[in-house]
Amino acid sequence: MKSILLIGLGRFGRHMAMKLHERHHEVLAIDQNESRVNDLLPYVTHAQIGDSTNDAFIETLGVRNFDLCVVAIGDDFQASLETTALLKEHGARFVLARASREVHAKFLLRNGADRIVYPEKETAIRAAVTYSADNVFDYVELTPEYSIYEIAVPQGWVGKSIVQLAVRTKYHVTILAIKYDDVLNPLPRPDYVFQPEDILLILGMEKDILHLIK
């Protein structure tokens, strides 16, 4: 369990707070909007209404005591920038800041952010990959070259085993897991025979996976 300071309770901040609550982390949520703060009370350990660009207010939070500080402000870049700088000035260990544009990310990093997240960009890329192919259910980019895909089993694989198909040698992908009837089979054995309803989680280079799903 970690202690997390979450500043900004818009859509991104709200979803993050709910997921952190689900994972039993301690969260102090901050926003200037009282209704946003009240809406999140069931999902956070503590919540305060306050201006994160105010030095005196930030000083009262004891930011150096948090494992992670998240700047989730999405509608006011200046406020995001000032908040990030203040958090670092007051000893924040690690600051994760939200950005919508590359230029914003550069300024946030210069002002002390340790890591940047692009929720709109990442969601758009994921949706473009997932919904532009009929047999792709999910997608996670690990690096510009390597990704994990969740795909329907290729029709030509049904009734054959992993070793028969020489999956790694011929297709240059690794099967991380197979799902069937909501049951997950992680790292399946080489003699596993593919079934018509199988869903595969595969890891490989983008070009090799795209060749496979086409």
N, C-alpha and C positions, 0 to 999 in steps of 0.2 A: 504494500500500500504506500502511495506517495502523497505528498502534500502539494497541491497545485493552486496557483493563483490564476484565475481566469478573468480577464478584463475585456468587456464587450460582449453583450448578450443578445446579439442579433441572431439570424438563422444559424450561422456557423457556430457561434458561441453556445447557443442553446443546444444544438445537436451534440457538441463536444461535451457539455456539462452532463447531459443525459447518459452518454456513453461512459464517461468517467464514473458516474454514480453506479452504473451497472457493474463496473469493475471494482467497486468499493474503495475508490480513492477519496481522500479528503480534499474538498474543493471550497475555496473562498471565491465567490463570484462578485464582480464589480460592474456596475453600469450607472449612468446618470439617469436613466429612465426607470422610474419607480415601478411601473407596471411590468417591465421586463424582469426586474429583480423579483417581484412578487410571484410571477409565473414560474420562476425557477426554484423557489424555496423548497419544494418537495424533492429536488434532485441534487441539492448541494448541502455541504456541511454548514457553511455560513454564507451570508450575502450582505453586501453593503451598497448603499446609494452614494456615489461620489464621483468626483472629477479626477480622472487619472493623469491629467496634465498639471495638476496642482502638486507642487513639490511637498508641501506640508502634509497633504493627504497621503501621498505615497509613503512618506516617512512613517506614518502611523501603522502601516501594514506589516512592517517587518519582513520585507521581501527576501532578505537573505536566508530566512528560515524555510522558504519553499524549495522543493526539489525542481519545480518547473514553473515558469511564469509564461502565460500565453496572452499575447496581445491580439485579440480577435476583432478589433475595431475595423469595420469594413466600409463605413460611409464617410469617414473623415481622416484623410491621410495625414494631415498635419497633427491631429491628435494622436494617431498611431505612432508617428515619428517621435513626438515629444514623450509619450508614455514609455516607449522603448528606451530612450535615452535616460529617463528618470529611473527606470527599473535598474539599469546597469550602474548608474551613479550611486544607487542605494544598496548595491551589492548582490543583485540577483545572480544566482548561479548559472541559470540557463534560460534564455528568452527565445520563445518560438513566436514569430510574428506572421500575421496574415498579410499577403500582398495580392493585388489584382493585376499589376503590371511589372515588367522587368525593371523599369526605372525606379519604381517604388521599392522593389527588393534591394537594389543597390544602395539607396539611401538608408533603408532600415538596417542593412548589414554594417554600413559605416557608422551608424548611431548605436551599435552594440548588439543587434540581434544575432543570436547564435545560429539560428536556422529559419528558413522562410518556407511557408506553405502557400500554395496557390489553389484554393478550393475550386474556383470557377474553371480555371485552366485544366486542372486534373480531372474534374468531373466531365468536362467537355471531351477531353481526349479519350477517357474511358468509355463514354457513351458512343463516340464516333467509332471506336474499334468494335465494341460489343454489338451495336445495332446495325452495322454495315455488313455483317455476315450472318447468315441464317443459323449456323451451327456453333456460334460463340456465345457463351452465357456470361462470362466475366473475364476480366483482364487486369493484370498488374504489371506495370513496367518497373523492372528492377534497375536497369541501366539503359542507355540509348540502344544497346545491342541485344540485351537479354530480357525476356519477359516470362510471366506465368500466365497461361491461358486455361480457362475452363471450357471444354468443348464436348460436343457429342462425339461418340465413338465413330470413326470413319466406317462407312458401310463395308468396305473391303476388308476390314479387320475382324468383323463379327465371325465367331466360330474358330478363330485362330488364336494361338497363344503369343505372348510377348516374345518368347524366344524364337518361335516359328517365323515371326515377322521381322526379327532382328531390328527392333525398333530403334535402338540407339545407334546401331551401325548404319542402317539404311536411311533413317529419317532424321538422325542427329538431334533427337529430343529425349528427355528423361521423363518417365511417368512417375509423378510424385504420389498420386493417389487415384483411386477409382471410386465413384459413387454409384450405388445401385439401390433403388427403393429406400432412399434416405439413410443408407448405411455406408460409412466411409471405410474404404480399404486402403490404408496408407502403405506406400512402398510395396506394391503387389509383387508376388513371387514371379519368376520368369515363366513358370508353367501356367500362369493365369490365362484362361480362355475368355476372350471378350464376348459380352452379351449385347443384344440389340439395344437395350435401354441404358447402357453404361454411359456415365459422364466422366470424362478424363480431366485431371489436372496435370498439365504438362509444362515442363521448363525447357527453354531452348533459346537459340538465337532467333530474333524476329523474322529474318528471312527464311529460316528453315520451318518455323511454325506456319508462316503465311503460305509457303509452298504446300505444306501438309493439308491445311484446311481448304485450299482451293481444289 
